[in-house]
Amino acid sequence: MFKSRLMDCAAQVQLHLDSVMEPMGDLPVVQAMRYASHGGKRLRAFLVMESARLHGIAPDQSVWPAAAIEAMHAYSLVHDDLPCMDNDDMRRGQPTVHIKWDYETAVLAGDALQALAFELAANEAVSPKAEVRATLALELARAAGAQGMVLGQALDMAADKSDTPFDLSQITALQEGKTGALFGWSAQAGARMAEADTSPWETYAKGIGLAFQIWDDVLDIEGDAAIVGKAVGKDQDAGKATFVSLLGMDTAKARAHELVEQSCAALDPFGAEADTLRDVARYMISRDK
């Protein structure tokens, strides 16, 4: 059930992104935007649409912020892959944008995808209430910027340059920004659209965000590059501090399972209706890519 609904959501969001970008023409920067926004698991979009469903929000409304978070995520990946950042040649099993086109096109495509994310989140189709749309856009800015994802990336770069490896609290803060902030926005989007309490979703998102990153660290050691879709072993080869290097493999996996159970418990107020989102949490620590 979960995988079927995830695939349905991914298809719906992709169609929406394609329709939004279709009038933009066919310049290389637009081609790169379309390329970067295709594929992936669409977990963030799924969190948006499922949390919205639990709050009685229709799919034709929630698809807008779902597409917004995927545009924002795509921008972050394009820029993360650049030579000045993580310097990756492969993403989702395909050449990264700066490899397929060039550095300049990758920068501009990322910039345009970020702008598109705010445009989608603030679209009138999201809600008849301007304050709801404004809140979504404001919180997306906070999640993506120097209080969230960008902060996490800055800490990651600082860790690379530091002579002293980061400790567990520093790595946790890094990942809560780099990975967790967009998960947090996604999980809370439905409640914000419904003007409901976001606190259960904050707890849920914090757990799955950290569990997701711990499992990424696991896959960097145990994963198959052909399945993961990008190079593995980079962190280990570079001697970079990760949850696995700091905790050990067994303890890191146990911590990921503990976080997932905390996330599932946070959804108790929604009963069985939230089972699909509990499946999402458990998927975070069973995936192979």
C-alpha positions as CSV (number, residue, x, y, z in Angstrom):
1,M,0.0,0.0,0.0
2,F,2.7,2.5,1.0
3,K,4.8,1.9,-2.1
4,S,1.8,2.2,-4.4
5,R,0.7,5.4,-2.8
6,L,4.3,6.7,-2.9
7,M,4.5,6.0,-6.7
8,D,1.1,7.6,-7.3
9,C,2.2,10.7,-5.4
10,A,5.5,10.8,-7.3
11,A,3.7,10.6,-10.6
12,Q,1.2,13.3,-9.7
13,V,4.0,15.7,-8.5
14,Q,6.1,15.0,-11.6
15,L,3.1,15.9,-13.9
16,H,2.6,19.0,-11.9
17,L,6.2,20.1,-12.1
18,D,6.2,19.3,-15.9
19,S,3.1,21.4,-16.4
20,V,4.5,24.3,-14.5
21,M,7.8,24.3,-16.4
22,E,6.3,23.6,-19.8
23,P,5.6,27.3,-20.7
24,M,9.2,28.2,-19.7
25,G,10.6,27.2,-23.1
26,D,13.6,25.1,-23.9
27,L,16.7,27.1,-23.0
28,P,19.5,25.0,-21.5
29,V,18.8,26.3,-18.0
30,V,15.2,25.2,-18.3
31,Q,16.3,21.8,-19.7
32,A,18.6,21.5,-16.7
33,M,15.7,22.4,-14.3
34,R,13.6,19.6,-15.8
35,Y,16.4,17.1,-15.7
36,A,17.2,17.9,-12.1
37,S,13.6,17.7,-10.9
38,H,13.0,14.2,-12.4
39,G,13.4,11.0,-10.4
40,G,14.1,10.4,-6.8
41,K,11.9,8.9,-4.1
42,R,9.7,11.9,-3.6
43,L,9.5,11.3,0.1
44,R,9.2,15.0,1.0
45,A,6.4,15.5,-1.4
46,F,4.7,12.4,0.0
47,L,4.9,13.8,3.5
48,V,3.2,17.0,2.3
49,M,0.4,15.2,0.6
50,E,-0.2,12.6,3.3
51,S,-0.1,15.1,6.2
52,A,-2.5,17.2,4.2
53,R,-4.8,14.3,3.6
54,L,-5.0,13.6,7.4
55,H,-6.1,17.2,7.8
56,G,-8.8,17.0,5.1
57,I,-6.9,19.0,2.5
58,A,-7.6,18.0,-1.1
59,P,-4.8,16.7,-3.4
60,D,-5.4,19.5,-5.9
61,Q,-4.3,21.9,-3.2
62,S,-1.5,19.9,-1.5
63,V,0.2,19.0,-4.8
64,W,1.4,22.7,-5.0
65,P,3.5,22.6,-1.8
66,A,4.4,19.0,-2.6
67,A,5.9,20.2,-5.9
68,A,7.4,23.2,-4.1
69,I,9.5,21.0,-1.7
70,E,10.7,18.9,-4.6
71,A,11.8,21.9,-6.5
72,M,13.7,23.1,-3.4
73,H,15.2,19.7,-2.9
74,A,16.3,19.5,-6.5
75,Y,18.0,22.9,-6.2
76,S,19.9,21.8,-3.1
77,L,21.1,18.6,-4.9
78,V,22.3,20.5,-8.0
79,H,24.3,22.9,-5.8
80,D,25.5,20.2,-3.4
81,D,27.0,18.3,-6.4
82,L,29.0,21.3,-7.7
83,P,32.8,21.1,-7.5
84,C,32.9,23.8,-4.9
85,M,30.7,21.7,-2.6
86,D,30.6,17.8,-2.7
87,N,32.0,17.5,-6.2
88,D,29.9,14.6,-7.3
89,D,29.6,13.3,-10.9
90,M,26.6,11.1,-10.5
91,R,23.1,11.7,-9.0
92,R,20.2,9.2,-9.2
93,G,22.3,7.1,-11.5
94,Q,22.8,9.9,-14.0
95,P,25.4,12.5,-14.7
96,T,25.0,15.5,-12.4
97,V,23.8,18.8,-13.9
98,H,27.2,20.5,-14.1
99,I,28.6,17.4,-15.8
100,K,25.8,17.1,-18.3
101,W,25.8,20.9,-19.0
102,D,28.4,23.1,-17.3
103,Y,29.1,24.8,-14.0
104,E,27.2,28.1,-14.9
105,T,24.1,26.3,-16.1
106,A,24.0,24.2,-12.9
107,V,24.2,27.3,-10.7
108,L,21.4,29.1,-12.6
109,A,19.2,26.0,-12.8
110,G,19.5,25.6,-9.0
111,D,18.8,29.3,-8.5
112,A,15.7,29.0,-10.7
113,L,14.4,25.9,-9.0
114,Q,14.7,27.6,-5.6
115,A,12.7,30.6,-6.9
116,L,10.1,28.2,-8.4
117,A,9.7,26.5,-5.0
118,F,8.5,29.8,-3.4
119,E,6.3,30.5,-6.4
120,L,4.6,27.1,-6.0
121,A,4.2,27.4,-2.2
122,A,2.6,30.8,-2.5
123,N,0.3,30.0,-5.4
124,E,-3.4,30.9,-4.9
125,A,-4.4,27.3,-5.5
126,V,-2.8,26.2,-2.2
127,S,-5.4,28.0,-0.1
128,P,-8.0,30.8,-0.4
129,K,-6.3,32.4,2.7
130,A,-3.4,34.6,1.9
131,E,-2.0,34.1,5.5
132,V,-1.8,30.4,5.0
133,R,0.1,30.7,1.8
134,A,2.4,33.4,3.4
135,T,3.1,31.1,6.3
136,L,4.0,28.2,4.1
137,A,6.4,30.4,2.1
138,L,7.9,32.0,5.2
139,E,8.5,28.7,6.9
140,L,10.0,27.3,3.6
141,A,12.4,30.2,3.6
142,R,13.4,29.4,7.2
143,A,13.8,25.7,6.5
144,A,15.9,26.2,3.4
145,G,18.1,29.1,4.5
146,A,20.7,30.0,7.1
147,Q,18.5,28.6,9.9
148,G,18.0,25.3,8.2
149,M,19.4,23.5,5.1
150,V,22.0,26.1,4.2
151,L,23.2,26.1,7.8
152,G,23.6,22.4,7.6
153,Q,25.6,22.6,4.4
154,A,27.8,25.3,5.9
155,L,28.5,23.1,8.9
156,D,29.3,20.2,6.6
157,M,31.8,22.3,4.7
158,A,33.3,23.5,8.0
159,A,33.6,19.9,9.1
160,D,35.6,19.1,5.9
161,K,38.0,21.9,6.6
162,S,38.4,21.3,10.3
163,D,41.5,19.5,11.7
164,T,39.3,18.1,14.5
165,P,36.5,15.7,13.5
166,F,33.0,16.8,14.6
167,D,31.5,15.1,17.6
168,L,28.1,13.6,17.9
169,S,26.3,16.8,18.9
170,Q,27.9,18.7,16.1
171,I,27.0,16.0,13.5
172,T,23.4,15.9,14.8
173,A,23.1,19.7,14.5
174,L,24.6,19.5,11.0
175,Q,22.1,16.9,9.8
176,E,19.1,18.5,11.5
177,G,19.8,21.4,9.2
178,K,21.0,19.8,6.1
179,T,18.5,16.9,5.9
180,G,16.0,17.5,8.7
181,A,14.8,21.0,8.0
182,L,13.1,20.2,4.7
183,F,11.6,17.0,6.2
184,G,10.2,19.1,9.0
185,W,8.6,21.6,6.6
186,S,7.1,18.8,4.5
187,A,5.6,16.9,7.5
188,Q,4.1,20.1,8.9
189,A,2.7,21.4,5.6
190,G,-0.7,19.7,6.0
191,A,-1.2,21.1,9.5
192,R,-0.2,24.6,8.4
193,M,-2.6,24.4,5.5
194,A,-5.4,23.4,7.9
195,E,-4.2,25.9,10.5
196,A,-3.9,23.0,13.0
197,D,-1.3,22.1,15.7
198,T,2.1,21.3,14.2
199,S,3.7,19.8,17.3
200,P,3.1,16.1,16.5
201,W,4.5,16.6,13.1
202,E,7.6,18.4,14.5
203,T,8.4,15.3,16.6
204,Y,7.6,12.9,13.7
205,A,9.8,14.8,11.3
206,K,12.8,15.2,13.7
207,G,12.9,11.4,14.1
208,I,12.6,10.5,10.5
209,G,15.1,13.2,9.4
210,L,17.8,11.9,11.7
211,A,17.0,8.3,10.9
212,F,17.2,9.0,7.2
213,Q,20.7,10.5,7.6
214,I,21.9,7.7,9.8
215,W,20.8,5.2,7.1
216,D,22.5,7.3,4.5
217,D,25.7,6.9,6.5
218,V,25.0,3.1,6.7
219,L,24.6,3.0,2.9
220,D,27.8,4.9,2.4
221,I,29.5,1.8,3.8
222,E,27.2,-1.1,3.1
223,G,25.4,0.2,-0.1
224,D,26.0,-0.7,-3.7
225,A,26.8,2.3,-5.8
226,A,24.8,0.8,-8.7
227,I,21.7,0.7,-6.5
228,V,22.3,3.9,-4.5
229,G,22.8,5.9,-7.7
230,K,25.9,7.8,-6.5
231,A,29.4,7.1,-5.2
232,V,29.6,5.3,-1.9
233,G,32.5,5.1,0.6
234,K,33.4,8.8,0.1
235,D,32.9,9.8,3.7
236,Q,34.8,6.8,5.0
237,D,37.7,7.3,2.6
238,A,37.9,11.0,3.6
239,G,37.9,10.1,7.3
240,K,34.8,12.2,7.8
241,A,32.8,12.0,11.0
242,T,29.4,10.3,10.5
243,F,26.9,8.7,12.8
244,V,28.4,5.3,11.9
245,S,32.0,6.4,12.6
246,L,31.0,8.0,15.9
247,L,28.6,5.3,17.2
248,G,29.7,2.2,15.4
249,M,27.5,0.4,12.9
250,D,25.4,-1.7,15.3
251,T,24.7,1.3,17.6
252,A,23.9,3.6,14.7
253,K,21.4,1.1,13.3
254,A,19.8,0.7,16.8
255,R,19.6,4.5,17.1
256,A,17.9,4.8,13.8
257,H,15.3,2.2,14.8
258,E,14.7,4.0,18.1
259,L,14.1,7.3,16.2
260,V,11.6,5.6,13.9
261,E,9.6,4.2,16.7
262,Q,9.5,7.7,18.3
263,S,8.2,9.1,15.1
264,C,5.5,6.5,14.8
265,A,4.4,7.1,18.3
266,A,4.0,10.9,17.6
267,L,1.3,10.0,15.1
268,D,-0.9,8.3,17.8
269,P,-3.5,11.1,17.7
270,F,-4.3,10.2,14.1
271,G,-4.8,6.5,14.8
272,A,-4.8,4.0,11.9
273,E,-5.3,6.7,9.4
274,A,-1.6,7.5,9.8
275,D,-0.3,4.0,9.2
276,T,1.0,5.0,5.7
277,L,3.2,7.6,7.4
278,R,4.4,5.0,9.9
279,D,5.3,2.9,6.9
280,V,7.3,5.9,5.6
281,A,9.2,6.1,8.8
282,R,10.1,2.4,8.7
283,Y,11.0,2.7,5.1
284,M,13.7,5.2,6.1
285,I,15.7,2.4,7.7
286,S,15.0,-0.4,5.2
287,R,15.8,1.3,1.9
288,D,18.8,0.4,-0.2
289,K,19.2,3.8,-1.9
